[in-house]
Structures are given as structure tokens and as C-alpha cells.
Amino acid sequence: MSTLGKGVTSVRKQDLQTQKSLGTGVKKMVFYHQATLSDTGINLNSLSMPSSLASIGKTNPSAAAIAAGRLYFFQDNFQLFSSLRGWLMPSSFVIASSTQINFVGFTAADGEIFIGYLDNIIQPSLHAADVNPINATGTLAVGNTDFAVSPFTTDLYPLTQLGAVLVFRNGVLQMRNTNNATAAPGADGNYQEVPSTGGTSSIIRFNVAAPGPTADNIVVCANGALIEQPTDSQMAYIEVLAGQINSMITVLADTAGVPTSTFGSNPSSVDLRVFGDQVIALSTTPTQTIYTSGSGTYTPPTKAKWIKVKMIGGGGGGSGSGNTSTAGAGGAGGDTTLGALTAHGGTGAAAFNGSNAAAGTGGSYTLGVGVGFGINGGSGGGNTFNVSGSQISGGMGAASFFGGAGGTNGATTGASAVTNSGSGGGGGGVSTTNSTGSGGGAGAYVEVVISNPSSMSYSVGSGGAFGTAGTSGFAGGAGGSGIIIIEEHYGG
């Protein structure tokens, strides 16, 4: 039978009176809170002590004690009592963090008193522990105070008199000086952990030297009853993620117009890992901005590390077929620009001038920023003078990098190029003794990668107008407009 308390020994075997060790127990953390009407939870940093309990000597733990309790990590050991509802089921509340408890399915009544009980020790479960095993035995020579051990974290749990190691002297558990103060006769404990660099210690300095006539037996071992949590430990990181997720759930629920319970409660470590993987995947998935017409300013997303730009100028229009006095020329395609990048449009096909109808030529390009390449646009197909009076197709429009050129089929209007292809329009066909139309030129293509992008002005080139039909002829086809495609990348 063990009695608990500092300095009290517990006889483990009646026939071995010298084998003694300190009986260890659990200090339960208890807090009290009086709610106001419609409260949705309890903030442990803003507890309201009920006057009825304060009058009989009850007090709330300090902020440091609450932080040391690590409510979120030890939530399986937590119980919550309500003066109105009795013991609350675990499904009635969510531990959002070590300082925040949220109610589920109810709000507090005015003056309702809540009492929380937390055993902040590990219980059998799948928990992670960061440990540094220490196991040293030896003797303290007569007249000496220092005992050397392997390095361990010094001044762990500063509010208690037990740290990262347990120290036994002649079979009796020793107590660390309060606040790990310098060892000296009269100190309230038995020893000091002598600090060294890096927050570690390798010297146990006893307040009283070994008196003799023989050396004292010393045992130093890791404190298995306490779990060390370094700054970057797994559970600390999971707790941070849990708080972030709970904050996001509140906003998401308001946006969707549904209760927060829709998204579940109290996620497990596995849930958090899956969610984290999804967030990481989303954060590295490229996004895309496409401009199919007009002009303005492109502003990259805040976290975009680099962008890949693909753009093409407008295609030229095909000319109409007919005689020299009436057939029309095709219009030129517009230039497509993004900052210092330019993909010039193709020219339109010329009208028949009595001897020929010159085909449209391709646009050129300018690379003023980024790393990449460009391709000049191709020229359209030329005209044919019909002397037989049979049906003859006009010249083919030039195909751009994206394809989609306009053509003709016999004595018909020239086909327009596909919208946003940057290809040329086809020339008009003919079935009389007149000239066919020629095809328009294609716009140039540019593809570059830009690191650390900034805002840039843009303009999408329009397609060239079709050439009008001449006497006994047919109109040409319009050129395809340009396009800008921007892929935003967030990873390396």
C-alpha cells in the first residue's frame, strides 16, 4: 500500500526494508466555467469562475498549467460535466485545440456551470512519443556532489520537481530543486540539473555531498511517466492542423449554409493526414488563365512560382474571287501580346489584280521575356485563273501551330478558320473565267516559361476580315482569332 506525497516512501516488500521508491500518482487538472446565454463553447483562456464555487475555495488552473495540460493531445482522458445536463457524451462537444472546446448540437443556458476534468497522462492508445532513453548507474564518491550521465533535456516541466530523468540515491527517489535552482544546502529539493549548451544537461549536482564512509549508489533513468514534446514533434504539428481545419470548417459551413456537423467533428490523426495530403496536392496543382479576346491586365495568383505561356496571333482573311474590279482583299490578323511577348498576326490575301492574287504571309514573333521559342506563321495558298469555266477551289488558308485553317470546295465561299486558332481563311472559289481568291497567312506562335511572374498587359489579336466577292465570284473566309493560354504553377 503506497501513500502519496513528496518525500514519502513506499515499502515494496516487507522483507526488504531498504528497497524503497517514491509512490507516484496523477494530478488531475480541473477547471470551472460559468457560461452566458447562447455560448457555443468554452475558451480555457477566458474562464469565468462561478462565485458559488469560488466561495468554497475552488480555483481555476493558471494559463501555464492549462498549456502544460495539453488538452488536445490528452482528449481521450477528458470529461465535461454540466450543472444543467449532467455528464456530457463525447459526441456533445469537440476539442478544437488545447484551449478551445466547442459545443455540438446545443448552446449554453445563462449561468450554466461547466466543470472539466483532465488526466494529462498517456493512456493505452495509438499515440506517438518522442523519447530519449537514459539508463545510468554508478557511485557518488565521498565528498563529491556531481554525477555524470548521458545528455538529456534540462529543465523539462519547470513547474514540477521531476524532469526528463528520475534520480535515485541509495534507492530513494530524489526531487529536483524548484525551478531547477542552483544546488545548495537548504534548497527545497535534492539536486540540480546543471545546464549546458543546446538546452541539455549531463551533470546531476546534488545539494549535499556523499557523507561517507562509503560512496552513495546512484541510478539515473528516463522518466517513463512523462512524454516529451519537442517543438517540431508530430503531435504538435497535428494539433496546429486541427485548429486550422476547425477554423476553415466554420467558414465553409457558413458559405454552404449547412451546420458545421456536416463536416464531421474531432478528426483523428489519420483524417488530418488525408486532409493534409489533399491540401498539398491542391497547392501544387497548376491552374490556368485563358484569354480568347479583348485586352486588359493579367495578374498572376499570389503563390504562383512560374507560368507557362502559349499564345498565337490572329490569322489573315482569304480574298474573294471574281474580276479585277470587284473582288476584295482579306484583312490582316491582329497582334497578340502579353507584356514584352508579341505574336504578330498573319496578313490578308490580296485581291486579283489582273495577273495574280498574292496569298497572305505569316506573322513573326518577339520574345522579350522568359525562356522559350517562337514559330513564324505560314503563308496561304495562291490563286488560280479559271479559263475553262469549270468549278475551281480557292487557295487554302495557312494552318497555324494549332491547326484549323480555312479552305474551299469548288465554286463556293472560302471557309473561315477556326476561332482562336490563328489560322488563315480560305480564298473564294470560282466557276467562271475569273480568278479564285487566295488564302490568308497564319499568326505566329510563342511559347515561353516566366519565373516569378508579375502583372502584365495583354491583348488578343482578332482574325482578319474576309475578302468580298467579285462579279460572278465568291467571298473569302475570315481568319481565326488569336488566343493566350497561361498555366500557373505553384511547385518547384
Secondary structure, DSSP 8 states (H G I E B T S, - for coil): ----STT-EEES-TT-TT-EEE------EEEEEE--TT--EEEGGG----HHHHTTT-----HHHHHHH-TTTTGGGEEEEETTTEE--GGGEEEEETTEEEESS----TT-EEEEEE--S--SSS---B----EEEEEE-BT--EEEEEEEETT-STTSS--SEEEEETTEE--B-GGG----TT-SSSEEEEE-GGGEEEEEEESS-B-SSS-EEEEEEE-TTS-B--TT-HHHHHHHHHHHHHHHHHHHHHHHTS-GGGG-SS--HHHHHHHHHHHHHHHHS-EEEEE-S-EEEE---TT--EEEEEEE---------B-TTT---------EEETTEEE----------SS---------EE--SSEEEEE---------B-SS-S-B--------TT-------SSS------TTS--------BSSSSB---------EEEEEEES---EEEE-----------TTB---------EEEEEEE---
